[in-house]
Amino acid sequence: MSEGARVVIELDREAAACIAAAAKTRGVSVGDYVRDIAVNQARRDIRASEHDVIALTPEQQLELWKALQESPQLTDEQRRLGAIIRGEA
């Protein structure tokens, strides 16, 4: 992208209202808020990728933790494969 490039995004009303409210809490314009948040997140993502690290937000961490806590339901094919690997088939 060139210096001073514009980025256009489409938001639904709820997302636009949420961003406007967040910008207001920081006392900045919507454009400044979106730019600051996007640039900071992009920098974190780049740093993480340079070190082969998966960077997750607190919400993403919680979702991953929840998913890891669930016991998977194996399919019949997976059970058969497990039996083959264990030498039971």
C-alpha positions in Angstrom: 0.0 0.0 0.0 1.2 3.5 -0.6 1.8 6.1 2.0 -1.4 7.6 3.2 -3.5 4.8 1.7 -7.2 4.6 2.5 -8.8 1.5 3.8 -12.6 1.2 3.5 -14.6 -1.3 5.6 -18.3 -2.1 5.8 -19.9 -2.5 9.2 -23.3 -3.4 10.3 -25.1 -0.9 12.6 -24.3 -2.8 15.8 -20.5 -2.9 15.0 -20.4 0.7 13.9 -22.2 1.8 17.2 -19.8 -0.4 19.2 -16.8 1.2 17.6 -18.2 4.7 18.0 -18.9 4.1 21.7 -15.4 2.7 22.2 -13.8 5.7 20.5 -15.9 8.1 22.6 -14.7 6.4 25.8 -11.1 7.1 24.7 -11.9 10.6 23.6 -10.8 10.1 20.0 -12.5 10.1 16.6 -13.8 6.8 15.1 -11.1 7.0 12.5 -8.3 7.5 15.0 -9.7 4.7 17.2 -9.9 2.2 14.3 -6.4 3.1 13.0 -4.8 2.8 16.5 -6.5 -0.5 17.3 -5.8 -2.0 13.8 -2.2 -0.9 13.7 -1.4 -2.1 17.2 -3.0 -5.5 16.5 -1.2 -5.8 13.2 2.1 -5.1 15.0 1.3 -7.8 17.6 0.4 -10.3 14.9 3.6 -9.6 13.0 5.8 -9.9 16.1 4.1 -13.2 17.0 4.5 -14.6 13.6 8.2 -13.8 13.6 8.6 -16.0 16.7 6.2 -18.8 15.6 3.8 -17.9 18.4 0.0 -17.9 18.2 -1.2 -14.7 19.7 -4.7 -14.9 21.0 -7.0 -12.3 22.6 -8.4 -13.1 26.0 -11.7 -14.1 24.4 -9.9 -16.4 21.9 -7.9 -18.0 24.8 -11.1 -18.8 26.6 -12.7 -20.3 23.5 -9.6 -22.5 23.0 -9.5 -23.5 26.6 -13.2 -24.5 26.4 -12.7 -26.5 23.2 -9.7 -28.3 24.8 -11.9 -29.2 27.9 -14.5 -31.0 25.8 -14.2 -34.7 25.2 -14.3 -35.4 21.5 -16.9 -37.8 20.1 -15.0 -40.3 18.0 -16.6 -41.7 14.8 -16.7 -45.4 14.2 -13.9 -45.0 11.7 -11.7 -43.3 14.3 -12.4 -46.1 16.8 -11.5 -48.7 14.2 -8.3 -46.9 13.4 -7.4 -46.7 17.1 -8.0 -50.5 17.3 -5.7 -51.0 14.3 -3.0 -48.8 15.8 -3.2 -50.6 19.2 -3.0 -54.0 17.4 -6.5 -55.0 18.4 -7.9 -55.4 14.9 
